[in-house]
Amino acid sequence: MVKTQLQEVFGKLSPYVKNRVMPVIDILLERAEDLDSMNREDNVDYYEDELESIMREVRKIKYIEDQWQIMSAKLKNN
């Protein structure tokens, strides 16, 4: 479930950003797959910590995407 959600988010990235952060995306998807395969009730604290760690990295990638969109728009306007 987490992996599917991340794939949707990463699918919306611009090709320029996606190509630059693809190694990070691959690692995050692998971590999400591991998280999806574990039983959440077995270790709730680990699950929540790992999910938060993944989402922290996703927010960084989204920030990079936002900054790229701003720079790209400025270049198109000039």
Summary of the structure (lengths in Angstrom):
residues: 78
radius of gyration: 14.9
end to end distance: 42.2
largest distance: 55.5
contacts: 186
relative contact order: 0.16
helix: 90%
strand: 0%
